[in-house]
């Protein structure tokens, strides 16, 4: 019999987890969500992104967890901090400060007893204009519409279609180059969770699957490029972009959001 403790390497098949896995993911997800909650008062004009990274690392260690990104494929920081036209994987540094009017995504993954809680959300820095605020709202709504499709018997294409249909109806675009992913005792596992596609396609959702949903929505075109540092992805047309992410588990009649927080806009914005 396969148990959750056997799922410690990436495989071609989608893993099915039991009660042990759900409990592990709840603990890891809570630390990750609480870390992003903790950062809220510090995301202000003039703050160095390296300072936010230091706060996140200290918080994770203080709560009995490990920062998954440190040393991951050579990455040396606890969080990714991606402002304005940075789609994802922005690198914190002493030289980078947030400015009034910025929108910024902060992405964190905490590990507890081998389980990974992965989440990101948008922060509005100071006085944000209506265009940027609307993009953030569209991105959150896209996430919630995708999550609403998660239940046994639906498909991954149902999640993707709901996100794409709404975002494009709002005259935004969905990034194709990055996607959600399976996780659990492996940071990035099967399946790849696309945020665009046709309803009714892809693998069928089953109770016990764990994965992230993390749409990246652009005000302009969907194309991105990765900078010379090998990590930072930006919109090719330099348009604003936003992202939000939850780690979820499929339950017998729906889903459990492991990274839920009352400060993460838990209800749809529309």
BELCORFEN-V116178 format. One record per run of one state. SS is the DSSP state (~ for helix, > for strand, _ for the rest). FROM is the first residue (numbers start at 1). LEN is the number of residues. If there is no record, write none. Layout:
BEGIN
[[SS FROM LEN] [SS FROM LEN]]
END
This chain:
BEGIN
[[_ 1 3] [~ 4 3] [_ 7 12] [~ 19 24] [_ 43 5] [> 48 1] [~ 49 14] [_ 63 3] [> 66 2] [_ 68 4] [~ 72 3] [_ 75 4] [> 79 5] [_ 84 2] [> 86 3] [_ 89 2] [> 91 1] [_ 92 5] [> 97 1] [_ 98 5] [> 103 10] [_ 113 2] [> 115 10] [_ 125 5] [~ 130 18] [_ 148 7] [> 155 1] [~ 156 14] [_ 170 3] [> 173 2] [_ 175 5] [> 180 3] [_ 183 6] [> 189 5] [_ 194 10] [> 204 1] [_ 205 5] [> 210 4] [_ 214 2] [> 216 3] [_ 219 5] [> 224 3] [_ 227 6] [> 233 3] [_ 236 5] [> 241 3] [_ 244 1] [> 245 6] [_ 251 4] [> 255 3] [_ 258 13]]
END
